[in-house]
Amino acid sequence: MTFKTLLKAAAAVAILAGTAAPALAAPKAAVVSAPVSAIDAAGRKVAAWQLAHMDNFDYVPVTSFRKDTEAPRDWIQAAFYIGLYTFADETQDPYLANAVIKHGEAEQWGFDHRPRHADADATGAVWVWAAGRTHDQSKLGPIRARFDAVLADPSKVSLDFTPKPAKGDPYCQARWCWSDAIFMAPPAWVSLTKVSGDKRYLAHADSEFWATHDYLFDKAEHLYFRDSRFITRRSDAGQKIFWGRGNGWAFAGLARILQDLPANHPSRPKYELAFKQMAAKIATLQGAEGYWPVSLLEPQKAPETSGTGFFVYGLAWGVNHGLLSRAKYGPVIDKGWKALDAAIEPDGRLGWVQRVGVAPDQVGRDDTQLYGVGAFLLAASEVRKLGSSSQGQTKQ
């Protein structure tokens, strides 16, 4: 019997008894309209398509970083596996979890040739998860050696993105000088402290995060510039340029940092404040169809699912962890999830994912990428928790 039917029956009994109907409290409205089973089905469908295409990336144009997509230890695949293991944990799906473990075994828990690059750090979060999942600290050997080398000789280069050698990355990428890096590196460092007990990794992450935040966070708009080149740059309409996915990386990164940050850490109130400030701004920028624009302060021109996935994930995570209001952010999350779900093709391919880039750009229905799937799976992992009206918090 449904609650509504029960309520009607109780009222009828009261009328027949000649007394007033009892005041039964109505249940809280669900944050998302989709049932958990539908959310899980969507996540598994998208994950299955991607896993079936891990040995052939012909769907990625050669001119759109296909070689980077093929690299099993780089950030593009790392973002996918981060989403996959999160979804596997939430759904208790051993098949998906095993896919992540097999990936790590094939790569021997190693890293690429860039010893200090945040994009290369990103896969470390996958290895840390695998070590915790299998209760095997030996999997942490490569990441501890990598991070210990940084701790022994931390970089002090400027966060200015412009200076660079004739060949290679900008000098500042020895640190976290672009918004994407907030997702790629600090969560891996924080999680390594959580599983190893070595507080040095968290201390480094905390120090470097706030250097990046203070440099790139716009205190008026509560959004991140992608890097120093965009601080003074303006769009053709005269607007500040805040890249949708660039802020999605940062917002999701904040949630992932907070996930593993000790409750009594002295910087926690600062992280929570930055997270809440971003959430309040992000909620106002959602487009009519539920997607967020590729350039956040300008009108939405087409759907885009990678930034949208990260925003839905972060907002749902905030509600689930009592940092955001269920009443205020629930409708935004629901609208965003419906938009993401609508972008799934019949075969499970996720469309409308802006290609690899550094700024707002065009996006088409056929565009897809692993990090977009990772964002989708992160979103599904948190949105499914909101499928029950008994879950969620209502703090402001």
Buried (B, 14 or more C-beta within 10 A) or exposed (E): EEEEEEBEEEBEEEEEEEEEBEEEEEEBEBBBEBEBEBBBBBBBBBBBBBBEBBEEBEEBEEEEBBEBBBBBBBBBBBBBBBBBBBBBBBBEBEEBBEBBBEBBEEBEBBBBEBBBBBBBBBBBBBBBBBBBBEEEEEBBBBBBEBBEEBBEEEEEBBBBBEEEEEEEEBBBBBBBBBBBBBBBBBBBBBBBBBBBEBEBBBEBBBEBBBBBBEBBBBEEBBBBBBBBBBBEEEEEEEEBBBBBBBBBBBBBBBBBBBBBBEEEBEBBEBBBEBBBBBBEBBBEBBBEBBBBBBBBBBEBEBBBBBBBBBBBBBBBBBBBBEBBBBBBBBBBBBBBBBBBBBBBBEEBBBBBBBBBBBBBBEBEEEBBBBBBBBBBBBBBBBBBBBBBBEBBEEEE
